[in-house]
C-alpha cells in the first residue's frame, strides 16, 4: 500500500520510525477535525466535524482527490491556487511548493 511506503519514507527522512509517523498523522487529523472548519471539511471530506473523522487511509484518499481536482483546474487555467500561512495569513510560496510536490508524488504513486 502506498501509504505504508509513505510512512517509511517520511520516517527515514526524519530519522524516526514509521509508527511515530503514523501516530503523528492521526494526531494531525484529530487537530484538523476539532478545528470545526465545517465548510472545508465538507469540501474535502464530504463530512462535518460532528461526523466521524477519517482514518489515515481515508484522509490521504480524500486529500489526494481534492488536490487532484485543484491540479486539474490549475492545468485548465480555471484556477491558480494561492496558499496562505495559517499564522500570519500572508501569501506562502512554501505552501505552494509543498502542494506541487504532493501532487507530483501522488501522480507517481497512482
C-alpha positions in Angstrom: 0.0 0.0 0.0 1.3 3.4 -0.9 0.6 5.0 2.5 2.8 2.4 4.2 5.6 3.3 1.8 5.0 6.9 2.5 5.3 6.4 6.3 8.6 4.6 5.9 10.0 7.2 3.5 9.0 10.0 5.8 10.4 8.1 8.9 13.7 7.5 7.1 13.9 11.2 6.0 13.4 12.5 9.6 15.2 9.7 11.4 12.2 8.3 13.2 10.0 5.2 13.0 7.0 4.6 10.8 4.9 4.1 13.9 5.7 7.7 15.0 4.8 9.0 11.6 1.5 7.1 11.6 0.7 8.4 15.1 1.5 12.0 14.2 -0.7 11.8 11.1 -3.5 10.5 13.3 -2.9 13.5 15.7 -2.9 15.9 12.7 -6.2 14.5 11.5 -7.6 15.0 15.0 -6.4 18.6 15.1 -8.0 19.3 11.7 -11.2 17.6 12.8 -11.6 19.5 16.0 -10.9 22.8 14.3 -14.6 22.7 13.3 -14.0 24.3 9.9 -17.1 22.5 8.6 -17.0 24.3 5.3 -13.6 22.9 4.4 -14.3 19.5 6.0 -17.4 19.2 3.8 -15.5 20.4 0.7 -12.5 18.0 1.1 -14.0 15.0 3.1 -17.7 15.3 2.4 -18.5 15.3 6.2 -18.6 17.8 9.1 -16.8 17.9 12.4 -19.8 16.2 14.0 -19.3 13.1 11.8 -16.6 10.5 12.5 -13.1 11.7 11.4 -11.4 9.8 8.6 -8.9 7.1 9.1 -5.4 7.8 7.9 -6.0 6.0 4.7 -9.3 7.9 4.1 -7.6 11.1 4.9 -4.9 10.5 2.2 -7.5 9.4 -0.3 -9.8 12.5 0.2 -6.8 14.9 0.4 -5.4 13.4 -2.8 -8.7 13.7 -4.6 -9.2 17.3 -3.5 -5.6 18.2 -4.6 -6.1 16.4 -7.9 -9.2 18.4 -8.6 -7.3 21.6 -7.8 -4.4 20.5 -10.0 -6.7 19.8 -13.0 -8.4 23.2 -12.5 -5.0 24.8 -12.5 -3.9 23.0 -15.6 -7.1 24.1 -17.4 -6.3 27.7 -16.4 -9.5 27.9 -14.3 -7.7 28.3 -11.0 -4.4 29.5 -9.7 -4.2 28.4 -6.1 -2.8 30.9 -3.6 -1.8 29.4 -0.3 -1.8 31.5 2.9 0.2 31.0 6.1 -2.2 29.9 8.9 -0.3 32.1 11.3 0.3 35.4 9.6 -2.3 35.0 6.8 0.1 36.2 4.1 0.9 34.5 0.8 3.1 31.5 1.3 5.3 30.3 -1.5 6.5 27.3 0.6 2.9 26.0 0.9 2.5 26.3 -2.9 5.8 24.3 -3.4 4.5 21.6 -0.9 1.3 21.4 -2.9 3.2 20.9 -6.1 5.4 18.3 -4.6 2.5 16.4 -3.1 0.6 16.3 -6.3 3.7 15.1 -8.2 4.3 12.4 -5.6 0.7 11.1 -5.8 0.8 11.1 -9.6 3.8 8.7 -9.3 2.2 6.6 -6.6 -1.0 6.1 -8.6 
